[in-house]
Amino acid sequence: MKLSARIAAPAAALVLAGLTATACAPQTSDTGAKGDEKTGTLRVWLFQEVGNKPKEQVVDAAVADFEKTHKGAKAEIEYIPVDTRAQRIKAAFNDPKSAPDLIEYGNTDTAGYVKDGGLADVSEEFAAWDEAKDTDPTAKQSVTVGGKVYGAPLFVGVRALYYRTDIFKDLGIEPPKSQAELISTAKKIHKKKPELYGLAVGGAYTYGAMPFIWANGGELATGSGGTYKAAINSDRARKGIEAYASLFGDSNCPAAKCAAMGGNATVTAFASGKAAMVIGGDFSHAAVEAGSVKGKYAVVPLPGASEGSIAPAFAGGNNIGVLKSSSHRTLAVDLMKSLTGKQTQEKLFDAMGFLPTYTDVRATVAQKEPFVEPFVKTLGAGAKFVPASPGWGQIDSSLILPTMFQEIVSGRKGVAQASDDAAKKMDAAFADAG
């Protein structure tokens, strides 16, 4: 998921794997509201961004519009740290009296929060909302579990390939058009300029590694009948793992330095002039612009396995949902619409660079900002998502996939053994969640 600041392609091309079924039914603990008050104060928890003031201004405007049209209703916004969100939100689910009415949450948390019984089913209201018809399928699936809708998408984030235009010109090379060419280009650059990583990669950069798995036809897991089974050890997935792992070592990004790097560290390496390429998000743009490579880089979609193709990207992003315990359900749904509506999302893009989830609004912002285009193309080529199982939270927090990559790039295990071990751990997490 994309947690900090962190498109006129046809939306019909967006495909999400395995999000229509949930691994388990929601818990049946009684956290439901006892009434639906039409006046009063609504409490909202939103994520605190690194530079939060622009976000606050956009949110304040949306709240003001809501309060104008809902006499006797007010909204109280609290910005909570991302790092401690899990504890606070779980506590809110368990103590309805002190819980907020709405929360911002990462889209990989949807299934787990539904299982915990914390989010309200807003399927009917979402279906009747006129603006929602322009929500792209990827974003809608990120709020969908078991065919029911549990919130509204706030923004979407995807990654593409940032590269140094000055270095490519100096070496007389073009941006790579296939995955094999990407790998060979990275190694060629490092050989010619050993002070640089050809492509900055990280053993803990799961979302940077996923496109390699998907581009080779692999999957993280397969779902059927509401249950999931790990597929990370399939032949196709292993081919993608091998491709990503081949970028670690003295020929590109030494394992001693790169095995522990996460996504932020790889972007920092690029922004500070230590790498010729990096897989960065639309949300990485501000950090790169603030670095020493400003004016000396460009962005293209990350190439796929075949020449001219685009590797499927992870569709990150955040949503806003109404808590099942809210005693202001109708008001809360209306405020959710105000906070996630088209006008607010366009303002959030202008203020924070967050990509809108509406196809028409994305087309508008893409005309305003040329840097958006490669991310638009990436979304249009087909974004992917993690399994819609509450077990994914355990898989993510247990660092199962980063551990697998780190075991491989350090030489402790081969691809077959490491992926088999990761698959066993993933299956155990899926079973525990069920």
C-alpha positions as CSV (number, residue, x, y, z in Angstrom):
1,M,0.0,0.0,0.0
2,K,1.0,3.6,-0.4
3,L,1.0,5.4,2.8
4,S,2.7,8.7,2.2
5,A,3.2,11.3,-0.6
6,R,3.8,9.0,-1.5
7,I,-4.3,9.0,-16.6
8,A,-6.0,8.9,-20.1
9,A,-5.6,5.2,-20.4
10,P,-8.7,3.0,-20.8
11,A,-9.8,1.7,-17.4
12,A,-11.2,-1.4,-18.9
13,A,-7.7,-2.7,-19.2
14,L,-7.2,-2.8,-15.5
15,V,-7.3,-6.3,-14.1
16,L,-7.0,-7.4,-10.5
17,A,-6.3,-11.0,-9.5
18,G,-8.1,-12.8,-6.7
19,L,-9.9,-9.9,-5.1
20,T,-13.5,-11.0,-5.5
21,A,-13.4,-13.6,-2.7
22,T,-12.5,-13.3,0.9
23,A,-10.6,-15.8,2.9
24,C,-12.9,-15.8,5.8
25,A,-16.3,-14.4,6.9
26,P,-16.2,-11.3,9.1
27,Q,-16.2,-11.9,12.9
28,T,-19.6,-11.7,14.5
29,S,-18.6,-9.6,17.6
30,D,-21.3,-7.0,18.2
31,T,-19.6,-3.8,17.2
32,G,-22.6,-2.5,15.3
33,A,-24.2,0.9,16.0
34,K,-27.4,1.2,17.9
35,G,-28.8,4.2,16.0
36,D,-28.2,6.6,13.2
37,E,-28.1,10.2,14.5
38,K,-28.5,13.0,11.9
39,T,-26.7,15.7,13.9
40,G,-23.6,15.9,16.1
41,T,-19.9,15.6,15.7
42,L,-18.2,13.0,13.5
43,R,-14.7,11.9,14.4
44,V,-12.3,11.1,11.5
45,W,-8.8,9.6,11.6
46,L,-6.6,10.4,8.6
47,F,-2.9,9.5,8.1
48,Q,-0.3,12.1,9.0
49,E,1.9,12.8,5.9
50,V,5.5,13.9,5.9
51,G,4.4,17.3,4.7
52,N,0.8,17.4,6.1
53,K,-0.2,21.1,5.7
54,P,-1.3,20.8,2.0
55,K,-3.4,17.7,2.9
56,E,-5.0,19.5,5.8
57,Q,-6.1,22.4,3.6
58,V,-7.8,20.1,1.1
59,V,-9.5,18.2,3.9
60,D,-10.6,21.4,5.6
61,A,-12.3,22.5,2.3
62,A,-14.1,19.2,1.9
63,V,-15.3,19.3,5.6
64,A,-16.5,22.9,5.1
65,D,-18.6,21.8,2.1
66,F,-20.0,18.9,4.1
67,E,-20.9,21.1,7.0
68,K,-22.7,23.6,4.8
69,T,-25.0,21.0,3.4
70,H,-25.5,19.1,6.7
71,K,-26.9,21.6,9.3
72,G,-26.2,20.5,12.8
73,A,-23.3,18.3,11.8
74,K,-19.6,18.9,12.4
75,A,-16.4,16.9,11.6
76,E,-13.4,16.6,13.9
77,I,-10.3,15.5,12.0
78,E,-7.3,13.9,13.8
79,Y,-4.1,13.0,11.9
80,I,-2.6,9.8,13.2
81,P,0.9,8.5,12.7
82,V,1.1,5.8,10.0
83,D,3.5,3.7,12.1
84,T,1.1,3.2,15.0
85,R,-2.1,3.0,13.0
86,A,-2.5,-0.8,13.4
87,Q,-2.7,-0.6,17.2
88,R,-4.9,2.4,17.3
89,I,-7.4,1.1,14.7
90,K,-7.6,-2.4,16.3
91,A,-8.3,-0.7,19.7
92,A,-11.0,1.4,18.0
93,F,-12.6,-1.8,16.6
94,N,-12.7,-3.3,20.1
95,D,-14.0,-0.1,21.9
96,P,-16.8,1.4,19.8
97,K,-17.4,4.1,22.4
98,S,-14.1,5.7,21.8
99,A,-13.8,4.9,18.1
100,P,-14.0,7.4,15.3
101,D,-16.8,7.4,12.7
102,L,-14.4,7.2,9.7
103,I,-10.8,6.1,9.1
104,E,-8.3,6.3,6.3
105,Y,-6.7,2.9,5.8
106,G,-4.2,1.3,3.4
107,N,-5.8,-0.8,0.7
108,T,-3.9,-4.0,1.7
109,D,-5.6,-3.7,5.1
110,T,-9.2,-4.1,3.7
111,A,-9.7,-7.8,4.1
112,G,-8.2,-7.9,7.6
113,Y,-10.3,-5.0,8.8
114,V,-13.4,-6.7,7.4
115,K,-12.6,-9.9,9.2
116,D,-12.1,-7.9,12.4
117,G,-15.7,-6.6,12.0
118,G,-14.6,-3.0,12.0
119,L,-15.8,-1.6,8.7
120,A,-19.4,-1.0,7.6
121,D,-20.7,-2.5,4.4
122,V,-21.6,0.5,2.2
123,S,-22.3,-1.4,-1.0
124,E,-25.8,0.1,-1.5
125,E,-24.6,3.7,-0.9
126,F,-21.6,3.2,-3.2
127,A,-23.7,1.7,-6.0
128,A,-26.1,4.6,-5.8
129,W,-23.4,7.3,-5.8
130,D,-23.2,8.9,-9.2
131,E,-19.5,9.7,-9.0
132,A,-18.6,6.2,-8.2
133,K,-19.4,5.0,-11.7
134,D,-16.1,6.5,-12.8
135,T,-14.0,4.7,-10.2
136,D,-11.5,2.5,-12.0
137,P,-11.9,-1.3,-11.4
138,T,-8.6,-1.6,-9.6
139,A,-9.5,1.0,-7.0
140,K,-13.0,-0.4,-6.6
141,Q,-11.6,-3.9,-6.0
142,S,-9.4,-2.4,-3.2
143,V,-12.5,-1.7,-1.1
144,T,-14.2,-4.9,-2.1
145,V,-14.2,-8.2,-0.1
146,G,-16.6,-11.0,-0.9
147,G,-18.4,-8.9,-3.4
148,K,-19.3,-6.2,-0.8
149,V,-17.9,-2.7,-0.7
150,Y,-16.3,-1.4,2.6
151,G,-15.3,2.2,1.9
152,A,-14.4,4.5,-1.0
153,P,-10.9,4.7,-2.7
154,L,-9.0,7.9,-1.9
155,F,-6.0,7.6,-4.2
156,V,-4.0,5.0,-6.1
157,G,-0.3,4.6,-6.4
158,V,1.9,2.6,-8.9
159,R,5.5,2.4,-9.7
160,A,7.5,2.9,-12.9
161,L,11.2,3.2,-14.0
162,Y,13.1,6.4,-13.2
163,Y,16.3,6.8,-15.1
164,R,19.1,9.3,-15.4
165,T,18.9,11.0,-18.8
166,D,22.4,12.5,-18.5
167,I,24.0,9.1,-17.9
168,F,22.1,7.3,-20.6
169,K,23.1,10.1,-23.1
170,D,26.8,9.9,-22.0
171,L,26.8,6.1,-22.5
172,G,24.8,6.3,-25.7
173,I,22.1,4.0,-24.5
174,E,18.3,4.0,-24.7
175,P,15.7,3.2,-22.0
176,P,15.2,-0.6,-21.8
177,K,12.3,-2.1,-23.6
178,S,12.2,-5.6,-22.0
179,Q,13.0,-7.1,-18.6
180,A,16.2,-8.8,-20.0
181,E,17.3,-5.5,-21.5
182,L,16.7,-3.8,-18.2
183,I,18.9,-6.2,-16.4
184,S,21.7,-6.0,-19.0
185,T,21.5,-2.2,-19.1
186,A,21.8,-2.0,-15.3
187,K,24.9,-4.2,-15.4
188,K,26.4,-2.3,-18.4
189,I,26.0,1.0,-16.5
190,H,27.6,-0.3,-13.4
191,K,30.5,-1.7,-15.4
192,K,31.1,1.6,-17.1
193,K,30.4,3.7,-13.9
194,P,31.2,1.5,-10.9
195,E,30.5,4.3,-8.5
196,L,26.8,3.9,-9.4
197,Y,24.2,1.2,-9.0
198,G,22.9,0.5,-12.5
199,L,19.5,-0.2,-11.0
200,A,19.0,0.4,-7.3
201,V,17.2,-2.7,-5.9
202,G,16.4,-3.8,-2.4
203,G,16.0,-7.2,-0.8
204,A,13.3,-5.7,1.4
205,Y,11.6,-3.9,-1.5
206,T,8.7,-6.3,-2.0
207,Y,6.6,-4.0,-4.2
208,G,9.6,-3.5,-6.5
209,A,10.1,-7.2,-6.8
210,M,6.4,-8.1,-7.5
211,P,6.4,-6.8,-11.1
212,F,9.2,-9.3,-12.0
213,I,7.1,-12.2,-10.7
214,W,3.9,-11.0,-12.5
215,A,5.7,-10.2,-15.7
216,N,6.9,-13.8,-16.0
217,G,3.4,-15.1,-15.5
218,G,3.8,-15.9,-11.8
219,E,1.4,-15.1,-8.9
220,L,1.7,-14.6,-5.2
221,A,-1.2,-16.9,-4.5
222,T,-4.2,-18.4,-6.1
223,G,-7.7,-18.1,-4.7
224,S,-10.7,-20.4,-5.0
225,G,-13.9,-20.7,-3.0
226,G,-12.8,-18.1,-0.5
227,T,-9.4,-19.7,0.3
228,Y,-5.9,-19.0,-0.9
229,K,-2.9,-21.1,-1.6
230,A,0.6,-19.7,-2.1
231,A,1.9,-19.8,-5.7
232,I,5.2,-18.0,-5.0
233,N,7.1,-21.3,-5.6
234,S,5.6,-22.0,-9.1
235,D,7.9,-22.3,-12.0
236,R,6.8,-19.0,-13.5
237,A,7.1,-17.2,-10.1
238,R,10.6,-18.6,-9.7
239,K,11.6,-17.3,-13.1
240,G,10.6,-13.8,-11.9
241,I,12.3,-14.2,-8.6
242,E,15.5,-15.3,-10.4
243,A,15.3,-12.2,-12.6
244,Y,15.0,-9.8,-9.7
245,A,17.7,-11.7,-7.7
246,S,20.1,-11.4,-10.6
247,L,20.3,-7.7,-10.0
248,F,22.0,-8.2,-6.7
249,G,25.8,-8.7,-6.6
250,D,29.0,-7.0,-7.7
251,S,27.7,-6.6,-11.3
252,N,24.9,-4.1,-10.3
253,C,23.9,-3.6,-6.6
254,P,26.2,-5.5,-4.1
255,A,24.2,-7.7,-1.8
256,A,26.1,-6.5,1.3
257,K,24.6,-3.0,0.7
258,C,21.4,-3.8,-1.2
259,A,20.0,-6.9,0.5
260,A,18.6,-4.9,3.4
261,M,17.3,-1.9,1.4
262,G,13.6,-1.2,1.1
263,G,11.8,1.0,-1.4
264,N,12.5,4.3,0.3
265,A,16.2,3.5,0.5
266,T,16.4,2.7,-3.3
267,V,14.6,6.0,-4.2
268,T,17.0,7.9,-1.9
269,A,19.9,6.3,-3.6
270,F,18.6,7.5,-7.0
271,A,17.6,10.9,-5.8
272,S,21.0,11.5,-4.3
273,G,22.8,10.5,-7.5
274,K,24.1,7.1,-6.4
275,A,22.0,5.1,-9.0
276,A,21.3,5.3,-12.7
277,M,17.8,3.8,-12.4
278,V,15.2,3.0,-9.7
279,I,11.7,1.5,-9.6
280,G,9.8,4.4,-8.0
281,G,6.2,5.4,-7.5
282,D,4.3,8.4,-8.7
283,F,4.5,9.4,-5.0
284,S,8.3,9.3,-5.2
285,H,8.3,12.3,-7.6
286,A,8.6,15.0,-5.0
287,A,11.5,13.3,-3.3
288,V,13.4,12.9,-6.6
289,E,12.7,16.5,-7.5
290,A,14.2,17.6,-4.2
291,G,17.3,15.5,-4.8
292,S,20.5,16.2,-6.7
293,V,19.2,14.6,-9.9
294,K,16.5,17.3,-10.5
295,G,16.4,18.1,-14.2
296,K,18.5,15.0,-15.1
297,Y,16.0,12.2,-15.1
298,A,12.9,10.9,-16.9
299,V,10.3,8.1,-16.2
300,V,9.0,5.3,-18.4
301,P,6.9,2.3,-17.5
302,L,8.8,-0.7,-16.1
303,P,9.3,-3.1,-19.1
304,G,7.8,-6.5,-19.0
305,A,9.2,-9.9,-20.2
306,S,8.5,-9.3,-23.9
307,E,9.9,-6.4,-25.8
308,G,7.6,-3.4,-25.7
309,S,5.4,-4.8,-22.9
310,I,4.8,-3.2,-19.5
311,A,5.3,-5.2,-16.3
312,P,2.2,-5.4,-14.1
313,A,2.6,-3.0,-11.2
314,F,1.3,-3.3,-7.7
315,A,-1.8,-1.1,-7.3
316,G,-1.2,0.6,-4.0
317,G,-3.3,3.3,-2.4
318,N,-5.5,4.4,0.5
319,N,-9.2,4.2,1.2
320,I,-11.6,5.8,3.6
321,G,-14.2,3.7,5.4
322,V,-17.1,4.1,7.8
323,L,-16.8,2.1,11.0
324,K,-19.6,-0.3,11.7
325,S,-19.8,1.2,15.2
326,S,-20.6,4.7,14.0
327,S,-23.8,6.1,15.5
328,H,-23.9,8.6,12.5
329,R,-23.9,6.2,9.6
330,T,-25.8,8.3,7.1
331,L,-23.7,11.4,7.9
332,A,-20.5,9.4,7.9
333,V,-21.2,8.0,4.4
334,D,-21.9,11.5,3.2
335,L,-18.7,12.8,4.7
336,M,-16.8,9.8,3.1
337,K,-18.2,10.9,-0.3
338,S,-17.1,14.5,0.4
339,L,-13.6,13.4,1.4
340,T,-13.1,11.0,-1.5
341,G,-15.2,12.8,-4.2
342,K,-13.8,14.0,-7.6
343,Q,-13.3,17.6,-6.5
344,T,-11.3,16.5,-3.4
345,Q,-9.2,14.0,-5.3
346,E,-8.2,16.6,-7.9
347,K,-7.2,19.0,-5.1
348,L,-5.2,16.2,-3.4
349,F,-3.3,15.6,-6.6
350,D,-2.5,19.3,-6.9
351,A,-1.5,19.5,-3.2
352,M,0.2,16.1,-2.6
353,G,0.6,14.4,-6.0
354,F,-1.8,11.6,-5.1
355,L,-3.2,9.9,-8.2
356,P,-7.0,10.1,-8.4
357,T,-9.0,6.9,-8.5
358,Y,-11.5,8.3,-11.1
359,T,-10.6,7.7,-14.7
360,D,-11.9,11.1,-15.9
361,V,-10.1,13.0,-13.1
362,R,-6.9,11.2,-13.9
363,A,-7.2,12.2,-17.5
364,T,-7.5,15.8,-16.4
365,V,-4.5,15.8,-14.1
366,A,-2.4,14.0,-16.7
367,Q,-2.9,16.9,-19.0
368,K,-1.8,19.3,-16.2
369,E,1.4,17.3,-15.3
370,P,3.4,15.4,-17.9
371,F,5.2,13.3,-15.2
372,V,1.9,11.4,-14.6
373,E,1.9,9.9,-18.1
374,P,4.1,6.8,-17.5
375,F,2.1,5.9,-14.4
376,V,-1.2,6.3,-16.4
377,K,0.2,3.9,-19.0
378,T,1.2,1.5,-16.3
379,L,-2.3,1.5,-14.8
380,G,-3.8,1.1,-18.2
381,A,-1.6,-1.9,-19.0
382,G,-3.0,-3.8,-16.0
383,A,-2.2,-3.4,-12.4
384,K,-2.3,-6.2,-9.8
385,F,-3.0,-6.6,-6.2
386,V,-2.2,-8.8,-3.2
387,P,-4.6,-11.6,-2.1
388,A,-7.8,-10.3,-0.5
389,S,-7.2,-12.4,2.6
390,P,-6.8,-11.2,6.1
391,G,-3.8,-13.5,6.1
392,W,-1.9,-11.0,3.9
393,G,-1.4,-8.7,6.8
394,Q,0.4,-11.4,8.7
395,I,2.4,-12.3,5.5
396,D,3.4,-8.6,5.1
397,S,4.2,-7.9,8.8
398,S,6.2,-11.2,9.1
399,L,8.4,-10.1,6.2
400,I,8.0,-13.5,4.5
401,L,8.8,-12.2,1.0
402,P,11.7,-9.9,2.0
403,T,13.2,-12.8,4.0
404,M,12.9,-15.1,0.9
405,F,14.7,-12.5,-1.3
406,Q,17.4,-11.9,1.3
407,E,18.1,-15.6,1.7
408,I,18.5,-15.9,-2.0
409,V,20.7,-12.8,-2.6
410,S,22.9,-13.6,0.4
411,G,23.5,-17.1,-0.9
412,R,22.0,-18.8,2.1
413,K,19.4,-20.6,0.1
414,G,18.7,-21.3,-3.6
415,V,15.5,-20.0,-5.3
416,A,13.7,-23.4,-5.1
417,Q,14.3,-23.9,-1.3
418,A,13.7,-20.2,-0.4
419,S,10.4,-20.0,-2.4
420,D,9.2,-23.4,-1.0
421,D,9.9,-22.2,2.5
422,A,8.1,-18.9,1.8
423,A,5.1,-20.7,0.4
424,K,4.8,-22.9,3.5
425,K,4.8,-19.8,5.7
426,M,2.2,-18.0,3.4
427,D,-0.1,-21.1,3.5
428,A,0.1,-21.1,7.3
429,A,-0.8,-17.4,7.4
430,F,-3.8,-18.0,5.0
431,A,-4.9,-21.0,7.2
432,D,-4.6,-19.0,10.4
433,A,-6.7,-16.2,8.9
434,G,-9.4,-18.6,7.9
